[in-house]
Amino acid sequence: MLYAAYDACNDAMQPLRGLARANGGWLKRLAGNRSAGGPGKLAAACEMLAQTTLTHYRPAFGIPTTTVDGRTVAVREEVACTTPFGTLVRFVKESGSDVDKPQPRVLLIAPLSGHFATLLRGTVTTLLPEHDVYITDWHNARNVPLSDGPFGFDEYVEHIIKFLEAMGPGAHMVAVCQSCVQAVAAAALLAEDSSPLQPASMTLMAGPVDARVKPTKVNELAVSKPISWFERNLIATVPLRYLGARRRVYPGFVQLSAFMSMNVDRHIKSHIELYQSIADGDQERARVLKSFYDEYFAVLDLAAEFYLETVQRVFQEYHLALGKLEWRGRRVDPRAIRRTALLTVEGEKDDICAVGQTVAAHDLCSGLRPYLKRHHLQAGVGHYGVFSGKRWSSQIYPILRNTILASS
């Protein structure tokens, strides 16, 4: 019923949004570009109403070019591997003498937490000039037919291994947020098998390797209810109108609501600022805010088994931290990792993944010699600042780049 109610409400709002969009354009022309009078405020109100919608399809990465050795080169997206639940996308640079030098291959593992991989657009843009970048482009579970089977924690780990296989030996892993736990599991399994696919380096960015450390609101919510409560109250069935009809999912719109509820004041302030920018004709500021929320309001559904298993294994029972994590019945032992250089990155003001939760990977990967380990605590940034924004590109990225270079 949850999903059906959401769809019914969304469908009912579409005519109103269309009317607001049409009237907003007319009022904006009447008001002029910089009027703050009645028409300008009405136009802003109409535009705000037209924006009150979620999208459920991946936005474009929109990275047409990059700069290599001072030269602008074209970039195109190429499918390197695909499954019903995810695509390995490679950002291919155009051929040319300056671009044909081999660059370190990097697997950027996007979190599967309600948003599309395009949330890491800034991360990709920063990595591209000096690296051959691949990214895990997770699919919206509501569009995956039931006949394609389940997608749980084990399947996520399996996808990382499969994608590393598609890239070939010597690749580097950069895992963001929730994906850090599965990245450690994949690296440990490959190391225990003495596989040539063991990543040359593994960077873990703001991930809940040990969610017991300094619990945040996210961690407290996870342990406040039994797993049966999450299944009963947060899991919905995909309606018949979608390809994934009858698949059980954790809807993206529910996840977004949870995220926004943790920072209600900040989102209200941002929307007031957006309204004022539109009314005042400050097009650049309005564009920046709208671009952020266009991305933030693009949501995907998670397969129910993945969401529930992640809550239970990572946030309630701490399987990796306590040495109890299993993959398809096989114990995962991070101590087996001996060749993969480890970099962990945390944000001083992270209110989603607290300081200490990611650096815990150093104790777990006790088979690594000290010179293969490094930790960086970035001052002045929250969760998203670890992998996007100015401090990411100017202060964090150089450390990541040097880790990759040293282990290539």
C-alpha angles and dihedrals in degrees: 000000000000094000094042091052091050092050092048092051092046092050091049091053096051097085091048092050091049091052092048091050092052095045092045092058092049093047092047091055090048093049096046125229098291106027117129093185129109098293091047092053092045090049090051091049091050092049091049091052092048089054095054096102139097125227124212102198127084113263117229117273087225098201103141097161144015135187121250118182090340094310124113111231132183120251127205132182119242130187107235096174136350140192131173089268104040147008127217104223121197122200102220120199120216117262120263139128093266094048101042094079109109113257126198110275112234127194107205106200110206119208118251099221109122101296132087124251089257086081082081094055091117091049091053093046092054094046097045103079093061104023143056097238128206124176135196105241102196117205128232104261092216088068095051113094118235088240089071090070132229130324114207139148093291092050090052091055089045090054092054090053091045092050092049088052090053090052095047133226122325099038124145125228126219111184123190127206115313093013092068093084093052091044091057090047092051092047092048094050092049091047093050089052091048086234120179085225092073105130116250090224137006122207116192114196121195096325131154098245088148110015091183091079115097095333116228127205088272091055093044092052091051093056097037093079136036117254089252089065091055091049093047098044107029106034119088136180119245110245122244093254091075132072090243093055113169093011111136112236145168097237119233091226090060092049091049091051090053092050093048093047090061091059104026095145093052093050092047090051091049093051092048088051090049091051092049093047092053092046092049094046093243092151098174095053091044090050093053093050094044091049091053094050093042086060095039092051093051101098138175132201121244122221106257094234092055094049096046094044091049093050091048101040100036108027105027108029101021094218097174095045092048096045093247100110115127132188114204089337094312120117114243112223116188089189087076090070105100107142103041114094111228127217121175123191128193135177120232093222099037108144094179102049109022127221108274098032095092100035086060086084089077092066092045093051092056092149090072119095115239094252089061093058130077135165129196126192109195114213120223101015135109128208099296093041089068092071105017139041135037099311091050093054098038104035111015101037095058089058092048091047092051091049090053093046093049092052100040 
